Amino acid sequence: MQEPLAAAAAGGSLWAIIPRMSAFALSILILLLAFSLLSWAIIVRKWQTFRQIDRQSEDFLAFFRKSSRLSEINSACEHYRRTPLSGLFIAAYQELNNQLQARTARERATPANPGHPALTERSVGGIQRALLRASAAELSALEKNMSWLATTASVTPFVGLLGTVVGIINAFEGLGLEKTASIQVVAPGIAEALIATAAGLFAAIPAVIAYNQFVHRIKNFGAEMDDFSAELLNLVERSFT
């Protein structure tokens, strides 16, 4: 095993070393490759999703602010399903209708505003709680698969290090069995071991960068949802109280 590895190392070809690696080292590489491929799939999917959210959130806010009827906005939410703001509006609109229907069932509209029941402070609090529940649900959807990126970022360097440590142990064990010690004997085993470390870093570094970027964008989405919730509550209070 050492002689073919030495020849491959002398040729300087990484792809020539990999087919001659031990079963344990290959299993480590396959595991790291699986981590890397899945994390890249999540990264690409998240990037596309967040890009669509940015675009639709801007369009939805523009439509919301220029529209004069809540029912019109509710009907348009079907065209803005990507943005979490539409989910917040739908939850608030449904709760608003429920509160108005419950208010109508208890008493008729006030004479000052015939046909239009007024909301109490308690009813507005119910709408606020509906917005909080919807916001939590939307944030949970945005955070989906983020734990896998965090796991990849934290675990893969240690998996690669495990492969490196075992490879170096095997290299020095083989060196002990040789009658003469030379760099040509130990270098192939060390080269094989270090490939695992490189593979672990290759899987971890993109996951770390993407995780930090996505966490930052999710925080921004959360701030946008808070601002929209406050704006919607102000509109409800002006119109129905």
C-alpha positions as CSV (number, residue, x, y, z in Angstrom):
1,M,0.0,0.0,0.0
2,Q,2.8,2.4,0.8
3,E,4.6,2.1,-2.5
4,P,1.6,3.0,-4.7
5,L,0.8,5.9,-2.4
6,A,4.4,7.1,-2.5
7,A,4.4,7.0,-6.3
8,A,1.1,8.9,-6.4
9,A,2.5,11.5,-3.9
10,A,5.6,11.9,-6.0
11,G,3.4,12.6,-9.0
12,G,1.6,15.3,-7.0
13,S,-1.8,14.1,-8.1
14,L,-4.6,14.2,-5.5
15,W,-6.9,12.2,-7.6
16,A,-4.2,9.5,-7.9
17,I,-4.0,9.2,-4.1
18,I,-7.8,8.9,-3.4
19,P,-8.4,5.5,-5.1
20,R,-5.5,4.0,-3.1
21,M,-6.7,5.3,0.3
22,S,-7.7,3.0,3.1
23,A,-11.3,2.0,3.6
24,F,-11.6,4.1,6.8
25,A,-10.2,7.2,5.0
26,L,-12.5,6.7,2.1
27,S,-15.5,6.4,4.4
28,I,-14.5,9.7,6.1
29,L,-14.3,11.4,2.7
30,I,-17.7,10.0,1.6
31,L,-19.3,11.2,4.8
32,L,-17.8,14.6,4.4
33,L,-18.9,14.7,0.8
34,A,-22.5,13.9,1.9
35,F,-22.4,16.7,4.4
36,S,-21.0,19.1,1.8
37,L,-23.5,18.2,-0.9
38,L,-26.5,18.5,1.4
39,S,-25.3,21.8,2.9
40,W,-24.7,23.2,-0.6
41,A,-28.3,22.2,-1.6
42,I,-29.6,24.0,1.4
43,I,-27.5,27.1,0.7
44,V,-28.7,27.3,-2.9
45,R,-32.3,26.8,-1.9
46,K,-32.2,29.3,0.9
47,W,-30.5,31.9,-1.3
48,Q,-33.3,31.5,-3.9
49,T,-36.0,31.7,-1.3
50,F,-34.6,34.7,0.5
51,R,-34.2,36.5,-2.8
52,Q,-37.8,35.9,-3.7
53,I,-38.9,37.1,-0.2
54,D,-37.0,40.3,-0.6
55,R,-38.6,41.0,-4.0
56,Q,-42.2,40.0,-2.9
57,S,-42.0,41.8,0.4
58,E,-41.2,45.1,-1.3
59,D,-44.0,44.6,-3.8
60,F,-46.5,43.6,-1.1
61,L,-45.7,46.6,1.1
62,A,-46.2,48.9,-1.8
63,F,-49.6,47.3,-2.6
64,F,-50.6,47.4,1.1
65,R,-49.8,51.1,1.5
66,K,-51.7,52.2,-1.6
67,S,-54.7,50.0,-1.2
68,S,-57.8,51.4,0.6
69,R,-59.6,48.1,1.4
70,L,-58.4,45.3,3.6
71,S,-60.5,42.8,1.7
72,E,-58.6,43.8,-1.5
73,I,-55.3,43.2,0.2
74,N,-56.5,39.8,1.5
75,S,-57.4,38.7,-2.0
76,A,-54.0,39.8,-3.4
77,C,-52.1,37.8,-0.7
78,E,-52.4,34.8,-3.0
79,H,-50.0,36.5,-5.4
80,Y,-47.5,37.2,-2.6
81,R,-47.2,33.8,-0.9
82,R,-43.4,33.9,-0.8
83,T,-43.2,36.8,1.6
84,P,-44.0,36.2,5.3
85,L,-45.8,39.6,5.4
86,S,-48.7,38.1,3.5
87,G,-49.0,35.4,6.1
88,L,-49.1,38.0,8.9
89,F,-51.8,39.9,7.1
90,I,-53.9,36.9,6.5
91,A,-53.7,35.9,10.2
92,A,-54.6,39.4,11.3
93,Y,-57.4,39.7,8.8
94,Q,-59.0,36.5,9.9
95,E,-58.8,37.4,13.5
96,L,-60.2,40.9,12.7
97,N,-63.2,39.3,11.0
98,N,-63.7,36.9,13.9
99,Q,-63.6,39.8,16.4
100,L,-66.1,41.8,14.3
101,Q,-68.5,38.9,14.0
102,A,-68.3,38.2,17.7
103,R,-68.9,41.8,18.5
104,T,-71.9,41.9,16.1
105,A,-73.3,38.8,17.7
106,R,-73.2,40.5,21.2
107,E,-74.5,43.9,20.2
108,R,-75.6,45.9,17.3
109,A,-73.4,48.6,15.8
110,T,-73.2,51.8,17.8
111,P,-75.4,54.7,16.6
112,A,-72.4,56.8,15.8
113,N,-71.2,54.2,13.4
114,P,-74.2,52.3,12.1
115,G,-73.5,48.9,10.6
116,H,-69.9,49.0,11.7
117,P,-69.2,47.5,15.1
118,A,-66.3,49.0,17.0
119,L,-63.5,47.0,18.4
120,T,-62.5,47.1,22.0
121,E,-59.0,47.2,23.4
122,R,-59.3,43.5,24.2
123,S,-60.2,42.8,20.6
124,V,-57.2,44.6,19.3
125,G,-55.1,42.6,21.8
126,G,-56.5,39.4,20.1
127,I,-55.3,40.7,16.7
128,Q,-51.9,41.4,18.2
129,R,-51.6,37.9,19.6
130,A,-52.6,36.5,16.2
131,L,-49.8,38.5,14.6
132,L,-47.3,37.2,17.2
133,R,-48.4,33.6,16.5
134,A,-48.1,34.1,12.7
135,S,-44.7,35.8,13.1
136,A,-43.4,32.9,15.1
137,A,-44.7,30.5,12.5
138,E,-43.1,32.4,9.7
139,L,-39.7,32.6,11.5
140,S,-39.8,28.9,12.1
141,A,-40.3,28.4,8.4
142,L,-37.4,30.7,7.5
143,E,-35.2,28.8,10.0
144,K,-35.9,25.5,8.5
145,N,-32.7,23.4,7.7
146,M,-30.6,26.1,9.4
147,S,-29.6,23.6,12.1
148,W,-28.1,21.3,9.4
149,L,-25.8,24.2,8.3
150,A,-24.8,24.8,11.9
151,T,-24.1,21.1,12.3
152,T,-22.1,20.9,9.1
153,A,-20.1,24.0,10.2
154,S,-19.3,22.6,13.6
155,V,-18.9,18.8,13.0
156,T,-17.1,18.4,9.7
157,P,-13.8,19.8,10.9
158,F,-13.7,17.3,13.7
159,V,-14.7,14.5,11.3
160,G,-11.8,15.5,9.1
161,L,-9.5,15.7,12.1
162,L,-10.6,12.2,13.1
163,G,-9.6,10.9,9.7
164,T,-6.2,12.8,9.9
165,V,-5.4,11.4,13.4
166,V,-6.2,7.8,12.4
167,G,-4.2,8.2,9.1
168,I,-1.2,9.5,11.0
169,I,-1.4,6.7,13.5
170,N,-1.4,4.2,10.6
171,A,1.5,6.0,8.9
172,F,3.7,5.8,12.0
173,E,2.6,2.3,12.7
174,G,3.8,1.4,9.1
175,L,7.0,3.3,9.8
176,G,7.7,1.2,12.8
177,L,7.5,-1.9,10.8
178,E,10.0,-0.8,8.2
179,K,13.7,-1.6,8.7
180,T,14.8,1.9,7.6
181,A,13.0,5.2,8.3
182,S,12.7,7.7,5.5
183,I,10.4,10.5,4.3
184,Q,9.4,8.4,1.4
185,V,7.9,5.8,3.7
186,V,5.9,8.1,6.0
187,A,5.0,10.9,3.6
188,P,2.2,9.0,1.7
189,G,0.4,8.1,4.9
190,I,0.6,11.6,6.1
191,A,-0.6,13.0,2.8
192,E,-3.6,10.6,2.9
193,A,-4.4,11.7,6.4
194,L,-4.2,15.4,5.6
195,I,-6.7,15.0,2.8
196,A,-9.4,14.3,5.4
197,T,-8.6,17.6,7.2
198,A,-8.8,19.5,3.9
199,A,-12.1,17.8,3.1
200,G,-13.5,18.7,6.5
201,L,-12.6,22.4,6.0
202,F,-14.0,22.4,2.5
203,A,-17.3,21.3,3.9
204,A,-17.3,23.5,6.9
205,I,-16.2,26.9,5.5
206,P,-19.1,27.5,3.1
207,A,-21.5,26.3,5.8
208,V,-20.2,28.8,8.3
209,I,-20.3,31.7,5.8
210,A,-23.8,30.8,4.6
211,Y,-25.1,30.2,8.2
212,N,-23.9,33.6,9.4
213,Q,-25.4,35.4,6.3
214,F,-28.7,33.6,6.6
215,V,-29.0,34.3,10.3
216,H,-28.4,38.0,9.6
217,R,-31.1,38.0,6.9
218,I,-33.6,36.1,9.1
219,K,-33.1,38.8,11.8
220,N,-33.8,41.4,9.1
221,F,-37.0,39.6,8.1
222,G,-38.0,39.4,11.7
223,A,-37.5,43.2,12.1
224,E,-39.6,43.8,8.9
225,M,-42.4,41.6,10.3
226,D,-42.4,43.6,13.5
227,D,-42.6,46.8,11.7
228,F,-45.4,45.6,9.5
229,S,-47.3,44.2,12.5
230,A,-47.1,47.6,14.2
231,E,-48.2,49.4,11.0
232,L,-51.1,47.0,10.5
233,L,-52.2,47.4,14.1
234,N,-52.2,51.1,13.8
235,L,-54.4,50.9,10.7
236,V,-56.8,48.6,12.5
237,E,-57.0,50.9,15.5
238,R,-57.6,53.9,13.3
239,S,-60.3,52.2,11.3
240,F,-62.2,50.1,13.8
241,T,-61.9,51.7,17.2
